[in-house]
Amino acid sequence: MRLLLATDAWHPQINGVVTTLSTMVAELRNHGHQVEVVAVGDYPSFPMPSYPEIRISTWLTGLGARIDAFNPDAIHISTEGPIGHYVRRRCQRRGYTFTTSFHTRFPEYIRERLPVPL
């Protein structure tokens, strides 16, 4: 099965979300699945104020074409950040089915840490 995982939390971050997703991807690959991880390190980003280990993607050029080219059998959106929102919109526009999970109250988290209104 061809699986696409969209996440705003990935290596080199060290946290529970990254640990959980890394383990899941490794196990899926061990069972013969092809997993494409779309993550923050693949695109330009800036460090989150007050928590620089977390980076916020800013310019997701080519992501839509990347999703289409991979032609996944299943899409899982793991986070609610810029990548997660972009992939959700792409899925809705293209009629792709997807699943999501809830790890962090990301919008509230960002709102508390960014010095600008969202």
N, CA, C and O atoms as a GROMACS GRO file, in nm:
protein
  472
    1MET      N    1   0.085  -0.118   0.000
    1MET     CA    2   0.000   0.000   0.000
    1MET      C    3   0.089   0.124   0.000
    1MET      O    4   0.194   0.126   0.064
    2ARG      N    5   0.046   0.225  -0.072
    2ARG     CA    6   0.118   0.352  -0.080
    2ARG      C    7   0.050   0.450   0.016
    2ARG      O    8  -0.065   0.489  -0.003
    3LEU      N    9   0.123   0.489   0.120
    3LEU     CA   10   0.068   0.574   0.224
    3LEU      C   11   0.142   0.707   0.228
    3LEU      O   12   0.265   0.710   0.223
    4LEU      N   13   0.069   0.816   0.238
    4LEU     CA   14   0.129   0.947   0.252
    4LEU      C   15   0.098   0.998   0.392
    4LEU      O   16  -0.018   1.001   0.434
    5LEU      N   17   0.202   1.038   0.464
    5LEU     CA   18   0.188   1.094   0.598
    5LEU      C   19   0.227   1.241   0.591
    5LEU      O   20   0.339   1.274   0.551
    6ALA      N   21   0.138   1.329   0.629
    6ALA     CA   22   0.165   1.473   0.633
    6ALA      C   23   0.181   1.515   0.778
    6ALA      O   24   0.092   1.492   0.860
    7THR      N   25   0.296   1.577   0.809
    7THR     CA   26   0.321   1.615   0.948
    7THR      C   27   0.405   1.742   0.956
    7THR      O   28   0.501   1.760   0.881
    8ASP      N   29   0.369   1.828   1.049
    8ASP     CA   30   0.449   1.946   1.080
    8ASP      C   31   0.547   1.916   1.193
    8ASP      O   32   0.625   2.003   1.231
    9ALA      N   33   0.546   1.796   1.244
    9ALA     CA   34   0.637   1.754   1.352
    9ALA      C   35   0.718   1.634   1.300
    9ALA      O   36   0.663   1.526   1.278
   10TRP      N   37   0.848   1.655   1.283
   10TRP     CA   38   0.933   1.547   1.231
   10TRP      C   39   1.077   1.576   1.272
   10TRP      O   40   1.105   1.679   1.333
   11HIS      N   41   1.164   1.488   1.240
   11HIS     CA   42   1.306   1.500   1.275
   11HIS      C   43   1.362   1.631   1.221
   11HIS      O   44   1.324   1.670   1.110
   12PRO      N   45   1.447   1.700   1.290
   12PRO     CA   46   1.521   1.658   1.408
   12PRO      C   47   1.452   1.687   1.542
   12PRO      O   48   1.514   1.675   1.647
   13GLN      N   49   1.324   1.726   1.539
   13GLN     CA   50   1.252   1.748   1.665
   13GLN      C   51   1.254   1.619   1.749
   13GLN      O   52   1.253   1.508   1.695
   14ILE      N   53   1.257   1.638   1.878
   14ILE     CA   54   1.248   1.524   1.970
   14ILE      C   55   1.128   1.551   2.060
   14ILE      O   56   1.133   1.636   2.149
   15ASN      N   57   1.022   1.476   2.036
   15ASN     CA   58   0.902   1.488   2.120
   15ASN      C   59   0.815   1.366   2.097
   15ASN      O   60   0.848   1.280   2.016
   16GLY      N   61   0.707   1.357   2.168
   16GLY     CA   62   0.621   1.239   2.160
   16GLY      C   63   0.557   1.219   2.025
   16GLY      O   64   0.541   1.105   1.980
   17VAL      N   65   0.521   1.327   1.958
   17VAL     CA   66   0.460   1.315   1.825
   17VAL      C   67   0.560   1.253   1.728
   17VAL      O   68   0.527   1.159   1.656
   18VAL      N   69   0.681   1.307   1.725
   18VAL     CA   70   0.784   1.256   1.634
   18VAL      C   71   0.817   1.110   1.666
   18VAL      O   72   0.831   1.029   1.574
   19THR      N   73   0.829   1.077   1.792
   19THR     CA   74   0.858   0.938   1.831
   19THR      C   75   0.747   0.845   1.784
   19THR      O   76   0.775   0.739   1.729
   20THR      N   77   0.623   0.883   1.807
   20THR     CA   78   0.509   0.800   1.766
   20THR      C   79   0.506   0.782   1.615
   20THR      O   80   0.491   0.670   1.566
   21LEU      N   81   0.520   0.891   1.540
   21LEU     CA   82   0.514   0.883   1.395
   21LEU      C   83   0.632   0.806   1.337
   21LEU      O   84   0.615   0.728   1.243
   22SER      N   85   0.751   0.826   1.392
   22SER     CA   86   0.869   0.752   1.344
   22SER      C   87   0.852   0.603   1.362
   22SER      O   88   0.885   0.524   1.273
   23THR      N   89   0.800   0.563   1.476
   23THR     CA   90   0.775   0.421   1.503
   23THR      C   91   0.670   0.366   1.406
   23THR      O   92   0.686   0.257   1.353
   24MET      N   93   0.565   0.442   1.385
   24MET     CA   94   0.459   0.399   1.294
   24MET      C   95   0.513   0.381   1.151
   24MET      O   96   0.484   0.281   1.087
   25VAL      N   97   0.590   0.478   1.103
   25VAL     CA   98   0.647   0.470   0.968
   25VAL      C   99   0.740   0.350   0.956
   25VAL      O  100   0.734   0.277   0.857
   26ALA      N  101   0.826   0.329   1.055
   26ALA     CA  102   0.918   0.214   1.052
   26ALA      C  103   0.842   0.083   1.046
   26ALA      O  104   0.878  -0.007   0.969
   27GLU      N  105   0.738   0.070   1.125
   27GLU     CA  106   0.660  -0.054   1.126
   27GLU      C  107   0.584  -0.075   0.995
   27GLU      O  108   0.577  -0.187   0.945
   28LEU      N  109   0.528   0.030   0.941
   28LEU     CA  110   0.460   0.018   0.813
   28LEU      C  111   0.557  -0.027   0.704
   28LEU      O  112   0.525  -0.115   0.624
   29ARG      N  113   0.676   0.033   0.702
   29ARG     CA  114   0.777  -0.007   0.603
   29ARG      C  115   0.822  -0.150   0.626
   29ARG      O  116   0.844  -0.224   0.530
   30ASN      N  117   0.838  -0.190   0.752
   30ASN     CA  118   0.876  -0.328   0.783
   30ASN      C  119   0.772  -0.428   0.732
   30ASN      O  120   0.805  -0.543   0.703
   31HIS      N  121   0.649  -0.383   0.720
   31HIS     CA  122   0.542  -0.471   0.670
   31HIS      C  123   0.518  -0.455   0.520
   31HIS      O  124   0.418  -0.501   0.467
   32GLY      N  125   0.613  -0.390   0.452
   32GLY     CA  126   0.609  -0.383   0.307
   32GLY      C  127   0.534  -0.266   0.246
   32GLY      O  128   0.518  -0.262   0.124
   33HIS      N  129   0.489  -0.172   0.327
   33HIS     CA  130   0.418  -0.057   0.273
   33HIS      C  131   0.517   0.051   0.229
   33HIS      O  132   0.624   0.066   0.288
   34GLN      N  133   0.480   0.124   0.126
   34GLN     CA  134   0.561   0.238   0.082
   34GLN      C  135   0.504   0.362   0.149
   34GLN      O  136   0.387   0.396   0.129
   35VAL      N  137   0.586   0.430   0.227
   35VAL     CA  138   0.539   0.547   0.302
   35VAL      C  139   0.616   0.670   0.257
   35VAL      O  140   0.739   0.672   0.260
   36GLU      N  141   0.544   0.771   0.216
   36GLU     CA  142   0.600   0.901   0.180
   36GLU      C  143   0.567   0.997   0.294
   36GLU      O  144   0.449   1.020   0.324
   37VAL      N  145   0.670   1.052   0.358
   37VAL     CA  146   0.649   1.147   0.468
   37VAL      C  147   0.668   1.288   0.413
   37VAL      O  148   0.775   1.322   0.363
   38VAL      N  149   0.565   1.368   0.424
   38VAL     CA  150   0.572   1.510   0.388
   38VAL      C  151   0.590   1.584   0.519
   38VAL      O  152   0.500   1.585   0.604
   39ALA      N  153   0.707   1.646   0.536
   39ALA     CA  154   0.740   1.705   0.666
   39ALA      C  155   0.799   1.844   0.652
   39ALA      O  156   0.837   1.888   0.543
   40VAL      N  157   0.806   1.911   0.763
   40VAL     CA  158   0.851   2.050   0.768
   40VAL      C  159   0.991   2.068   0.712
   40VAL      O  160   1.020   2.173   0.654
   41GLY      N  161   1.080   1.972   0.725
   41GLY     CA  162   1.216   1.984   0.674
   41GLY      C  163   1.225   1.984   0.523
   41GLY      O  164   1.331   2.014   0.467
   42ASP      N  165   1.117   1.953   0.456
   42ASP     CA  166   1.116   1.948   0.309
   42ASP      C  167   1.091   2.085   0.246
   42ASP      O  168   1.104   2.100   0.124
   43TYR      N  169   1.056   2.184   0.326
   43TYR     CA  170   1.015   2.314   0.273
   43TYR      C  171   1.076   2.426   0.358
   43TYR      O  172   1.115   2.403   0.472
   44PRO      N  173   1.084   2.549   0.302
   44PRO     CA  174   1.135   2.660   0.382
   44PRO      C  175   1.051   2.676   0.510
   44PRO      O  176   0.931   2.651   0.511
   45SER      N  177   1.119   2.719   0.616
   45SER     CA  178   1.049   2.732   0.743
   45SER      C  179   1.120   2.834   0.831
   45SER      O  180   1.231   2.878   0.800
   46PHE      N  181   1.055   2.870   0.939
   46PHE     CA  182   1.117   2.958   1.038
   46PHE      C  183   1.093   2.898   1.176
   46PHE      O  184   0.995   2.826   1.196
   47PRO      N  185   1.182   2.926   1.272
   47PRO     CA  186   1.164   2.871   1.407
   47PRO      C  187   1.047   2.938   1.479
   47PRO      O  188   1.026   3.059   1.466
   48MET      N  189   0.975   2.859   1.554
   48MET     CA  190   0.864   2.913   1.632
   48MET      C  191   0.921   2.997   1.746
   48MET      O  192   1.008   2.951   1.820
   49PRO      N  193   0.872   3.119   1.762
   49PRO     CA  194   0.917   3.199   1.875
   49PRO      C  195   0.889   3.126   2.007
   49PRO      O  196   0.782   3.068   2.025
   50SER      N  197   0.983   3.128   2.093
   50SER     CA  198   0.981   3.068   2.227
   50SER      C  199   0.995   2.916   2.226
   50SER      O  200   1.001   2.854   2.333
   51TYR      N  201   1.002   2.854   2.108
   51TYR     CA  202   1.023   2.709   2.100
   51TYR      C  203   1.092   2.681   1.966
   51TYR      O  204   1.031   2.621   1.878
   52PRO      N  205   1.218   2.724   1.950
   52PRO     CA  206   1.286   2.720   1.820
   52PRO      C  207   1.308   2.581   1.763
   52PRO      O  208   1.338   2.567   1.644
   53GLU      N  209   1.294   2.478   1.844
   53GLU     CA  210   1.308   2.342   1.792
   53GLU      C  211   1.194   2.307   1.696
   53GLU      O  212   1.209   2.220   1.610
   54ILE      N  213   1.081   2.374   1.712
   54ILE     CA  214   0.968   2.354   1.621
   54ILE      C  215   0.979   2.459   1.512
   54ILE      O  216   0.995   2.578   1.538
   55ARG      N  217   0.969   2.411   1.388
   55ARG     CA  218   0.976   2.501   1.274
   55ARG      C  219   0.840   2.508   1.205
   55ARG      O  220   0.766   2.410   1.202
   56ILE      N  221   0.809   2.625   1.152
   56ILE     CA  222   0.682   2.650   1.085
   56ILE      C  223   0.709   2.664   0.935
   56ILE      O  224   0.784   2.752   0.894
   57SER      N  225   0.648   2.578   0.855
   57SER     CA  226   0.665   2.584   0.710
   57SER      C  227   0.601   2.710   0.655
   57SER      O  228   0.495   2.753   0.702
   58THR      N  229   0.665   2.769   0.554
   58THR     CA  230   0.615   2.894   0.500
   58THR      C  231   0.579   2.889   0.352
   58THR      O  232   0.487   2.958   0.310
   59TRP      N  233   0.648   2.811   0.273
   59TRP     CA  234   0.627   2.812   0.129
   59TRP      C  235   0.625   2.669   0.081
   59TRP      O  236   0.730   2.605   0.071
   60LEU      N  237   0.508   2.616   0.052
   60LEU     CA  238   0.492   2.474   0.020
   60LEU      C  239   0.487   2.449  -0.131
   60LEU      O  240   0.404   2.371  -0.179
   61THR      N  241   0.575   2.516  -0.203
   61THR     CA  242   0.581   2.504  -0.348
   61THR      C  243   0.602   2.358  -0.390
   61THR      O  244   0.691   2.290  -0.340
   62GLY      N  245   0.519   2.314  -0.480
   62GLY     CA  246   0.534   2.179  -0.534
   62GLY      C  247   0.469   2.069  -0.452
   62GLY      O  248   0.470   1.953  -0.493
   63LEU      N  249   0.413   2.102  -0.337
   63LEU     CA  250   0.356   1.998  -0.252
   63LEU      C  251   0.236   1.930  -0.318
   63LEU      O  252   0.222   1.808  -0.312
   64GLY      N  253   0.150   2.007  -0.380
   64GLY     CA  254   0.034   1.948  -0.447
   64GLY      C  255   0.076   1.849  -0.555
   64GLY      O  256   0.022   1.739  -0.564
   65ALA      N  257   0.173   1.889  -0.636
   65ALA     CA  258   0.223   1.800  -0.742
   65ALA      C  259   0.290   1.676  -0.682
   65ALA      O  260   0.279   1.567  -0.736
   66ARG      N  261   0.357   1.695  -0.570
   66ARG     CA  262   0.421   1.581  -0.501
   66ARG      C  263   0.316   1.479  -0.456
   66ARG      O  264   0.336   1.359  -0.472
   67ILE      N  265   0.208   1.527  -0.399
   67ILE     CA  266   0.101   1.437  -0.355
   67ILE      C  267   0.044   1.362  -0.474
   67ILE      O  268   0.029   1.240  -0.471
   68ASP      N  269   0.012   1.436  -0.580
   68ASP     CA  270  -0.047   1.374  -0.698
   68ASP      C  271   0.048   1.272  -0.761
   68ASP      O  272   0.005   1.165  -0.802
   69ALA      N  273   0.178   1.305  -0.769
   69ALA     CA  274   0.276   1.215  -0.830
   69ALA      C  275   0.294   1.087  -0.749
   69ALA      O  276   0.313   0.980  -0.807
   70PHE      N  277   0.287   1.098  -0.617
   70PHE     CA  278   0.301   0.978  -0.534
   70PHE      C  279   0.180   0.887  -0.549
   70PHE      O  280   0.190   0.765  -0.536
   71ASN      N  281   0.065   0.947  -0.577
   71ASN     CA  282  -0.059   0.871  -0.600
   71ASN      C  283  -0.088   0.774  -0.484
   71ASN      O  284  -0.096   0.654  -0.505
   72PRO      N  285  -0.105   0.828  -0.363
   72PRO     CA  286  -0.122   0.740  -0.247
   72PRO      C  287  -0.255   0.666  -0.245
   72PRO      O  288  -0.356   0.715  -0.296
   73ASP      N  289  -0.252   0.549  -0.185
   73ASP     CA  290  -0.375   0.473  -0.160
   73ASP      C  291  -0.446   0.530  -0.037
   73ASP      O  292  -0.568   0.520  -0.025
   74ALA      N  293  -0.369   0.587   0.053
   74ALA     CA  294  -0.424   0.644   0.177
   74ALA      C  295  -0.340   0.764   0.216
   74ALA      O  296  -0.219   0.768   0.194
   75ILE      N  297  -0.406   0.863   0.276
   75ILE     CA  298  -0.339   0.985   0.324
   75ILE      C  299  -0.376   1.003   0.470
   75ILE      O  300  -0.493   0.996   0.508
   76HIS      N  301  -0.273   1.026   0.553
   76HIS     CA  302  -0.298   1.055   0.694
   76HIS      C  303  -0.235   1.189   0.727
   76HIS      O  304  -0.116   1.211   0.704
   77ILE      N  305  -0.315   1.279   0.781
   77ILE     CA  306  -0.270   1.411   0.823
   77ILE      C  307  -0.255   1.407   0.974
   77ILE      O  308  -0.351   1.390   1.048
   78SER      N  309  -0.130   1.423   1.018
   78SER     CA  310  -0.100   1.401   1.158
   78SER      C  311  -0.102   1.528   1.243
   78SER      O  312  -0.121   1.521   1.364
   79THR      N  313  -0.083   1.644   1.181
   79THR     CA  314  -0.076   1.768   1.259
   79THR      C  315  -0.162   1.876   1.195
   79THR      O  316  -0.204   1.865   1.080
   80GLU      N  317  -0.189   1.980   1.272
   80GLU     CA  318  -0.278   2.088   1.230
   80GLU      C  319  -0.203   2.212   1.185
   80GLU      O  320  -0.262   2.319   1.174
   81GLY      N  321  -0.074   2.200   1.158
   81GLY     CA  322   0.007   2.314   1.116
   81GLY      C  323  -0.008   2.343   0.968
   81GLY      O  324  -0.100   2.292   0.904
   82PRO      N  325   0.081   2.425   0.912
   82PRO     CA  326   0.070   2.462   0.771
   82PRO      C  327   0.067   2.343   0.675
   82PRO      O  328  -0.011   2.342   0.580
   83ILE      N  329   0.150   2.242   0.698
   83ILE     CA  330   0.149   2.125   0.610
   83ILE      C  331   0.017   2.051   0.622
   83ILE      O  332  -0.044   2.015   0.521
   84GLY      N  333  -0.028   2.029   0.742
   84GLY     CA  334  -0.155   1.960   0.763
   84GLY      C  335  -0.271   2.032   0.698
   84GLY      O  336  -0.356   1.969   0.635
   85HIS      N  337  -0.276   2.164   0.712
   85HIS     CA  338  -0.384   2.242   0.652
   85HIS      C  339  -0.377   2.237   0.499
   85HIS      O  340  -0.479   2.224   0.432
   86TYR      N  341  -0.256   2.248   0.445
   86TYR     CA  342  -0.242   2.244   0.300
   86TYR      C  343  -0.288   2.110   0.245
   86TYR      O  344  -0.364   2.105   0.148
   87VAL      N  345  -0.243   2.001   0.306
   87VAL     CA  346  -0.279   1.868   0.256
   87VAL      C  347  -0.429   1.845   0.271
   87VAL      O  348  -0.491   1.784   0.183
   88ARG      N  349  -0.488   1.891   0.378
   88ARG     CA  350  -0.634   1.878   0.394
   88ARG      C  351  -0.707   1.950   0.280
   88ARG      O  352  -0.798   1.893   0.219
   89ARG      N  353  -0.666   2.074   0.251
   89ARG     CA  354  -0.730   2.148   0.142
   89ARG      C  355  -0.711   2.076   0.008
   89ARG      O  356  -0.804   2.069  -0.072
   90ARG      N  357  -0.592   2.023  -0.014
   90ARG     CA  358  -0.565   1.951  -0.139
   90ARG      C  359  -0.657   1.829  -0.150
   90ARG      O  360  -0.716   1.804  -0.256
   91CYS      N  361  -0.668   1.755  -0.044
   91CYS     CA  362  -0.755   1.637  -0.043
   91CYS      C  363  -0.900   1.675  -0.070
   91CYS      O  364  -0.968   1.609  -0.149
   92GLN      N  365  -0.947   1.779  -0.006
   92GLN     CA  366  -1.085   1.822  -0.026
   92GLN      C  367  -1.110   1.868  -0.169
   92GLN      O  368  -1.214   1.837  -0.227
   93ARG      N  369  -1.016   1.940  -0.226
   93ARG     CA  370  -1.031   1.989  -0.364
   93ARG      C  371  -1.025   1.876  -0.466
   93ARG      O  372  -1.094   1.880  -0.568
   94ARG      N  373  -0.942   1.776  -0.439
   94ARG     CA  374  -0.924   1.665  -0.534
   94ARG      C  375  -1.016   1.547  -0.507
   94ARG      O  376  -1.021   1.453  -0.586
   95GLY      N  377  -1.088   1.552  -0.396
   95GLY     CA  378  -1.176   1.441  -0.362
   95GLY      C  379  -1.104   1.321  -0.305
   95GLY      O  380  -1.156   1.209  -0.307
   96TYR      N  381  -0.982   1.342  -0.252
   96TYR     CA  382  -0.907   1.234  -0.189
   96TYR      C  383  -0.962   1.210  -0.049
   96TYR      O  384  -0.993   1.305   0.023
   97THR      N  385  -0.974   1.086  -0.010
   97THR     CA  386  -1.011   1.057   0.128
   97THR      C  387  -0.885   1.064   0.213
   97THR      O  388  -0.774   1.041   0.165
   98PHE      N  389  -0.904   1.097   0.340
   98PHE     CA  390  -0.790   1.108   0.431
   98PHE      C  391  -0.836   1.083   0.573
   98PHE      O  392  -0.955   1.091   0.605
   99THR      N  393  -0.740   1.054   0.657
   99THR     CA  394  -0.765   1.042   0.801
   99THR      C  395  -0.680   1.147   0.871
   99THR      O  396  -0.582   1.197   0.815
  100THR      N  397  -0.717   1.178   0.994
  100THR     CA  398  -0.639   1.272   1.074
  100THR      C  399  -0.625   1.216   1.215
  100THR      O  400  -0.695   1.123   1.254
  101SER      N  401  -0.534   1.274   1.289
  101SER     CA  402  -0.522   1.242   1.431
  101SER      C  403  -0.497   1.372   1.506
  101SER      O  404  -0.462   1.474   1.446
  102PHE      N  405  -0.516   1.368   1.634
  102PHE     CA  406  -0.505   1.487   1.718
  102PHE      C  407  -0.396   1.463   1.821
  102PHE      O  408  -0.410   1.378   1.908
  103HIS      N  409  -0.288   1.539   1.810
  103HIS     CA  410  -0.176   1.524   1.902
  103HIS      C  411  -0.160   1.646   1.993
  103HIS      O  412  -0.131   1.632   2.112
  104THR      N  413  -0.181   1.764   1.936
  104THR     CA  414  -0.154   1.889   2.007
  104THR      C  415  -0.258   1.992   1.965
  104THR      O  416  -0.305   1.991   1.852
  105ARG      N  417  -0.294   2.078   2.055
  105ARG     CA  418  -0.383   2.189   2.019
  105ARG      C  419  -0.298   2.296   1.951
  105ARG      O  420  -0.273   2.403   2.007
  106PHE      N  421  -0.255   2.264   1.829
  106PHE     CA  422  -0.157   2.346   1.758
  106PHE      C  423  -0.202   2.490   1.737
  106PHE      O  424  -0.122   2.581   1.764
  107PRO      N  425  -0.323   2.518   1.691
  107PRO     CA  426  -0.362   2.659   1.673
  107PRO      C  427  -0.351   2.740   1.803
  107PRO      O  428  -0.302   2.852   1.803
  108GLU      N  429  -0.397   2.683   1.913
  108GLU     CA  430  -0.388   2.752   2.041
  108GLU      C  431  -0.243   2.767   2.086
  108GLU      O  432  -0.204   2.869   2.142
  109TYR      N  433  -0.165   2.664   2.059
  109TYR     CA  434  -0.023   2.664   2.094
  109TYR      C  435   0.049   2.778   2.021
  109TYR      O  436   0.125   2.852   2.082
  110ILE      N  437   0.024   2.790   1.891
  110ILE     CA  438   0.086   2.896   1.811
  110ILE      C  439   0.039   3.033   1.859
  110ILE      O  440   0.120   3.125   1.874
  111ARG      N  441  -0.090   3.046   1.882
  111ARG     CA  442  -0.147   3.175   1.923
  111ARG      C  443  -0.080   3.227   2.050
  111ARG      O  444  -0.058   3.347   2.063
  112GLU      N  445  -0.048   3.139   2.142
  112GLU     CA  446   0.015   3.179   2.267
  112GLU      C  447   0.160   3.220   2.249
  112GLU      O  448   0.214   3.294   2.331
  113ARG      N  449   0.224   3.174   2.142
  113ARG     CA  450   0.367   3.197   2.126
  113ARG      C  451   0.405   3.298   2.019
  113ARG      O  452   0.516   3.351   2.022
  114LEU      N  453   0.317   3.326   1.925
  114LEU     CA  454   0.349   3.423   1.821
  114LEU      C  455   0.311   3.564   1.866
  114LEU      O  456   0.206   3.584   1.927
  115PRO      N  457   0.396   3.660   1.836
  115PRO     CA  458   0.370   3.796   1.880
  115PRO      C  459   0.274   3.872   1.789
  115PRO      O  460   0.264   3.994   1.798
  116VAL      N  461   0.203   3.801   1.700
  116VAL     CA  462   0.108   3.867   1.610
  116VAL      C  463  -0.027   3.797   1.621
  116VAL      O  464  -0.033   3.677   1.650
  117PRO      N  465  -0.134   3.869   1.598
  117PRO     CA  466  -0.266   3.804   1.603
  117PRO      C  467  -0.285   3.711   1.484
  117PRO      O  468  -0.240   3.739   1.373
  118LEU      N  469  -0.352   3.600   1.509
  118LEU     CA  470  -0.382   3.503   1.402
  118LEU      C  471  -0.531   3.496   1.381
  118LEU      O  472  -0.578   3.421   1.295
   0.00000   0.00000   0.00000
